[in-house]
Amino acid sequence: MPFVANTPVEKMTGPYARRWWALLVLCLSLLIVVMANTSLIVAAPDMTTDLGLSSSDLQWVIDGYTVPYAALMLVLGATGDKYSRRGALITGLLVFAGGSVMGSLVDRTALVITARAVMGVGAAVVMPATLSLLVAMFPRRERAKAITAWTATSGLAIAVGPVVAGWLLEDHAWGSTFLINVPIAVVAVLGALALVPPSKAEGMGRIDSVGGLLSIVSVGSLVYATIEGPHFGWGVGPITAAVVAGVGLVAFVAWELRHPHPMLDVRKFAQRPFSGSMLAVLFFFFGTFGSIYYSTQYLQFVLGYDALETGVRLLPLAGAVFVGAAVTGRLTPKLGVKPMVVAGMAIGSAGVFLLTRIEAGSTYTDFLPSLVMLGFAIGLSVSPATDTIMGSFPESELGVGGGANDTALELGGSLGIAILGSLLGTAYRDKLTDLAGGHLPAAALETAKDSVGGGIAVAEQIAKDPAGGAQQAQALIDAVHEAFAHSVVQTSLIGGVIMAVGTVIVLAVLPTRENPAPARSQEPARTERPKESAGAK
């Protein structure tokens, strides 16, 4: 048996024999793409201290990854379709690993943001390639199970990233958290060569470069405006980006409707299964990413858990994802997509609403039910929605399908972190001003209002100052904790309402019974034959 899998999927006469081993490679690749953000959550305090990051700096260290990641997925997914899906996966992993190595070595803010952007480009190649290869390799009858495993990997990464990063931070600097990705990427590259067969679209024709450029400009500008505006004010930059995003979106739709071979056939949004599933992914990750973002801050800054302790306390979320995935794997074939997706969104909404019970004296156990519910909801609803989205695309557009799904996921997460994070910061500042505004010098108050970490840092300085003392420091810490708990309640209320409205919209849009996807009607006969392919040897 040769080391490199050489037989293209398109030339196989039956299902690929080593497809489940190949799925492991795809899941490993997905793991590091998701871990790149979740591991940074627990490394952020050390990075802030070491690099002297402002609130704006830290936001762009996080989101320097997000902008290219979201903007490029559709185009790079189509590129993988045309030339090589496995080649795209390997190239993306190498770029991602290169950015990770760079991030571990640099010690200036601008270079860290650049390294994160390089990683985002790599992720934008990897993410749609994993889905397109999965759908290409697996026959229809097994595809839902494979996508469920893919989804469960995302949930696992949410918890594994902070645990591994926290373990490294016990004895190493924050740069070590970037290096988590490198050995996994190397293993995934070798595994892709040995286990993942070549695959590309047949007779695809030229890539719609104008549509691709318009999609990059539209999505990139939208994500930039979403990040910059709520956090740092709607100045010239964010407003310009929002206008460019709106104009670009209109131009993209108009171009795609006229183009004979569009990058993304926007007529698909008239299909209720597709549009409902896209909305479900968008709304769902809006609420879950936003709430996990500020829950983790509470665990670290208010409850005082270190990076490793925080990561360990996120593990129940990962376990709940696997339980939800197991349930949806059994029930979706019987009940259909709509009940599972809507039920998952309803449970996720309830999990966010539960955080409105948080108060200054709350402990980890008050967050645990919400984390478990969000994890279970991810496992329950995301894989049926993703399977529906991918089922709407023909074999020649699997990379585009993966890019569309992943763009909705990343855009929803970006919106959730940016908008809910902005609401969190505003509520925190207003409440802290009420509680401590008359007791602190103006400069100290501004620092304390910047973030909960800034408030605790000011309290530590007061404790060391002979004019202050432990009593005044403790009073400020109590005020910071109360203000942050108040902001969690207010933000969770708004986040829960948005998720609940999204649930109702998805309930109305998704059809009760899914019609067979026309895009799958011309699927090659290899996916229907039960025997294993001799070409897989």
N, C-alpha and C positions, 0 to 999 in steps of 0.2 A: 504494500500500500504506500503510495507516494506521500511525502510530507505535506505537499501543497495540494489542496483540493482544486482540481483543474476543470472538472466537467461543469459547464454553465447550467444553471437551473433550467433555462429555457430549452436545453437539449435533453433533459432527463425524461424518461418514459413513465416514471412513477414518482411518488414522494421521495424526497432525499432521505437516505438511510440514517444519516447522522444529524438530522435536523434538531433533535433535542440537545445534543452536545453543542451544536452551533448556537442554539438559543442561549446557552450558558454564556457564551462569548458575547452575544448581544446584550445580555443583562449586565455583565461586567462592564461593558462600555457605557451603558446607561448609568450604572452605579456611580462612576466617577464624575459624570456630567452633573448629576444632582448633588453629590457630596461636595462639589466645588463651592456651592453656596451654603449648605448647611454646616460644613466644618468652619466656614468663615464666621458664622454667628458667634461661636464660642471663642474664636481667636481675636475678635474685634477689640475687646478691652486691652489685650496685650499690644496689639498693633497701634491702638490709639495712644497709649502711653509711650511706646518706643519711638514712634514716628511723629508724635505731637500732632495728631490728626485733629482738624476741626470737624464740626458736625458735617459740613459740606464735603470735606475730604473723605470722611468715612463713608458717606452716602455714595460717593463716586468710586471708592474702592469696591464697594458691593456691586454697584450698578454699571461699572465699567465692563463687567461681564455680560450684563443683561442686554444692553443696547445692541451690540453686534449679534448676540445670540438670537434675539427675537427678530431682528431685521433681515438676517441672511438665510434663515432656515428654508423659506419657500424656494429661493433661487438655488441654493446649494442642494436641496432635495431634488430639484429638476435636473441639475448637473449630474448628480449621481445616477439618476434614471438613464440619462443619455449615454454616459461613458462607462461607468462601473460603480455599482452600489457598494461592492466589497472594497474597491479602490478608494471610494469616498470615505468609508468607515476607517480604513487604515490611515489615510491621509489626515483625517480629522483627529484621530488618536495621537498621531505624531505631533501635529500642531499643538494639541492640547497639552501633551507632555512637555513640549518645548516651552510653552507659556508658564507651565507649573515650575519648571526648573528656573526660569528667569525670575518668577515671583519669589522663590526661596532665596535668591542671591542678592537682590537689590535692597537698598536701604533708603530710597527716596520715594516720596509719595507719588510723584508723577510716573516713576518707573513701575511702581506697584500697580497703579491703575492701567498702565500700558500692558503689563503682564496679564492682568485680568482680562483686558480686551482681547489679547491673543488667545487666551483660553476660551473666551466667548466665541471667537471665530471657529476654533476647533470644535466646540460643542455644537455649533450650528451645522457642521458637517456630520457629526456623529449621530445626533438625535434623530433626524429623519431617516438616516441610513439604517439605523437599528430597526425601525418600524417597516421600512420598505423591504428589507431583507427577510424579516420575519414573515411578512405576508407572502413574499415570493416563494419561500421555502415550504410553508405549511399548507396542506390541503384545507379546504374550507371547513371540514368537519372538526379539525383540530385547532383552527386559528383562534377561536375564542379562548381556549385554554392557554395557548401561547401568549396571547395579549394579556390575559389575567396574570401570568407570571411576570411579564414585562411591567405591568402596573404595580405589582407587589414589590418589585425591585425598587421602584421610586419611593415607596413607603419605607422600605428598609433603609435606603440611603438617607432619608430624613433623620433617622435616629443614629445610624452607624457613623455618619460624618462627624457629628459632635462628640460621640464616644471616642473614636480614634483620635480626633484632634485634641480632645481633652487629655487623653492618655499621653500624647506626645508633649503637650504643654506642661506636663508635670515636671519634665526634666530638660525640655528643649525650647528654643525661641519660636516665635510665631511662624518663621519661615519654614519650619518643619511641616506645618499643616499643608503647605503647597505640595510638598514631596509625597504626600499620601497617594497622589494620583499616578505618580510615575511608574512604580512597579506594576500597578494594576493595568496601566496603559500598555506596558511592554508585554505582559501576559496576554492581554486582549489582542494585540497585533499578531503575536505568534499564533494564538488560537484562531484568529480570523484567517490566516494563511492555511492552517492545517484543517479547519473544520467548516468554515463558511464558504460555500461555493460561489463562483463568480455569478453575477446577475446584472442585466441591464435591459432597458426597454428595447423592443424590436420595432424598427420602422418609425421611430419617434419624430424624425425630422429636426429642423433647426429649433434651438431654444428661443423662446420669445424674449429677446433681450430687453426690449423697451418695457414690456410688462414686468420683467424682473427688476429693472432699474426703478420703475415707479413703485413697486412693492417695497423695495429697500428704503427709498426715500420716505414713503408713507408710514411704514411701521417704525422705522428708526426715529423719525420726527415725533411720532405719537408717543413712543416710549420715553424719549428725551423730555418732552413737554410734561408727561405724566410724572416723571421723577423730579424734575427741576421746579416746576410751578408750585405744587403743593408744599414742598419742603422749604423753598428759598424765595418764594414770591413770584408773582406773575409779571416779571419784567419783560424787556424787549426780547430776550432770547427765548423763553418759554412760549410767549405769545406768538412770535414768529414761527417757532417749530409747530405749534398747534395749527396755525393757518396753513403752513406747508403740508402738514399731515392731511388736513381736510381737502385741500385742493388736489393733493397727490392721490388721495383715495378716489375722488370723483374721476380724475383722469385715468386711474387704473381700471376702474369699472368700465368706463367708456371705451378704453382701448381693448380690454379683454372681450367685450361684447362684439367688437368688430373684427378681431383677429381670427383667422381661420384655425390656428393652433395656439390657443391662449396658454399662458403660464398656469393660470388657474381659471377654470371655467366657472365664472361667477353665477351662471344659471343654476349651479348646484344648490345655491342658497334658497331656491324656490322649492327644493325637495325637503319636506318636513323632517324626515329622519336625519338628514345631514345638518340642516340649520339648527334643529333642536339639540343635537349632540354637541355641535360647536358651542352653542350658548351654554350648555350644561358645563362643559369643560372650563369655559371662560369664567362663569359665575362661581363655580365651585372653587377654583384655585384662587380667585379673588378673596374669598372668605377664609379659606384654610391657610394660605401662605401669610396673609395679614395677621391672623390671630396667633399662629405659631411664632411669628416674628416678635410680637410684643409679649407673649407669654414667656418666651425664652429670656427676654430682658428682665422680666419680673423675677424669674428664678435666679438670675445672676446678680442683679443689682439690689433687689429688695430682700430676697431670702438669703443672699450671700453665698450661693453655691459656686464652686469653681467650675472650670470648663468641663472636667471629667464628670463631676457630680451632676452637672446640667445635662450632659449627654446621656448618662445612665437613666436619668428621669424622663427622657424622651423615648426610651425603649418600649414602654407600653403602647405608644402610638404605632410603632412598627409592628408589634404583635397583633394589634387590632386590624392593621391593614391586611395581614395574612388571613385572619379570621373572615374579614369581609370578602376577600378574594375567593376563599373557599365557598362561602355562602352564595356569592354571585355565580360562581362556576356551576353550582347545582341548580339554582333557581332560574337563571336567565333563560335557559333553553325551554323551561316549562312556562314561565310567566311572561317572557318577552323583555325587551329592552326598557320600555317606558316605565314599568313599575319599579325596576331596580334603580334606574337613574334617578327618578323622582324621589324614591324612598331614601337613597343615599344623600341627595341634596337636602331633604327635610331633616334627616338625622344630623348632617353637618350644620345646618342652620340652628338646630336646637343646641348643638355643642357650642356654637359661638354665643348664643343667648345665655348659656349657663355661666359664661364669664361675667355677666352683669351682677353676679352675686359676690364678686371679689371685693374685699375691703382691706384696710391697712393691716389687719391682723391675720389675713389669710395665709395658709400654708400650702405646701405642694399638694396635699390631698384635695384641696379645693380646685386645683387645676386638673387633677387626674381624670375625673369623669369627662371633661371637655376634650382632653387629648385622646382618650380612648374612643369617644364618639367620632371625632374627626378622622382618626385612623380607620375605624370601621367604615365610615362613609366613603373614604378614598377607595378602599378595597371593593366596596359594594357597587359604586356607580361609575368609576372612571373607565374600567375595562370595557363594559358594554357600550359606553359612548365612543370610545376609541375604535372599537371593532366596527361600529356603525359608520364612523367617518371613513375608515380605511376601506370598508366595503363599498363606498360610493365612488371609488376610483378604479379605472381599468388597470390592467397589469403594466401598461406603459407609463402610468402616472403615480406609481406607488410612492416614490420619493416626494412628489408634490403633496400627496395625501398625508404622508408623515409630517411634512413641513407645515401643512395647514393645521393639523392636530396640535403639533408642538408649539406653533405660534399662538394658538388660542390658549394653551396652557401657560406659556411664558408671559403672554400679555396679561392674562388674568392675574397671575402671581405678581407681576410688576405693578399693576394697578392696585392690587390689594395692599402691598407693602407701602407704596407711595401714598395712596389716599388715606388708608387707615393709619399709616404711620404719621402722616401730617395731622390728622384729627387727634391722634394720641398726643403729639407734641403740643398742639394748641390747647387742649384741655389741661395738660400737665402745667403749662406755663401760667394759664389763667388761675388755676387752683393754687399753685405755689405762690403766686403774687398775693392772693387773698390771705394765705396762711402766714407768709414770712416777709411780705413786702415792707412792713414797717420796722423790721428787726435787722435788716442787713444793709450794708453799704451798696450803692447802686451797681458798682462793678461786680461785687460778689453775687448780688442777686441775678444779674445778667448771666453769669457763668452757671449758677445753680439752675436757672430756667432753661438753659440750652438743652439739658438732658438729665435723666435721673443719675447717670454716672457723674455729670458735672456737679449736681447737687451734693452727692456724697463726697466728692473731692473737696468742695468748699467746706463741708462739715469737718473733714479731717484737718484742714488748715486752721479752722477755728479752734479745734481741740488742742492744737500745738501752740496757739497764740495765747500768751499770758493774759491778754485783755479779754479773751473769750472764755475758754475752759470747756470741760467735759459736759457741763449742764447745757450750755448754749449749743454745743455741737450736737448733743442728743436731741434737743428740741428741733434743730434744723433737719436732722435725719428723720424724725417722726413726721415732720411736715412734708418732706420729700416722699416718704413712703405713702402718706395719705394722699398726696397729690397724684402720685403715679397710679395708685389703686383707683382713684376717682377717674383718671383718664382711661384706664382699662375698661371700666364700667361704661363710660360714655361711648368709647370707640366700639366696644362689643355690641352695644345696643344698635348703633348705626350699621355696623357690619352684618349683624344678624338680620336686620330689616332688609338690607340689600340682597343678602342671600335668599331670604324668604321670598322676596319679589321675584328674584331669578328663578326660584323653584316653581312659582306659579306660572311664569312665562314659559318655562320648559314644559310644564304640565300641559299648557295649551298648545304648544307647537308640535311636540312629538306625537306622532300618530299612535293610536291604540294598538294597531297591528302593523308590524313593519312589512312593507312590500319587498319582494326580492329585489336587491339592488341591480339596476340595469347594467351598471359598470362591471358586474361579475358574470354577466351572461355569456361572455366570450372567453372565460377562463380556460386555459389550456387543459386538455384532457388528462395531463399528468396528475392533476390534483384529484381526479376522480377515480383513478385506478388504485386498488388496494395493495398491489405488489410493490416491493422495494425496488429502487432503481439500480440496475447494474452499473450505471455511470457514476454512482456515488462511491464506488470502491476506491 
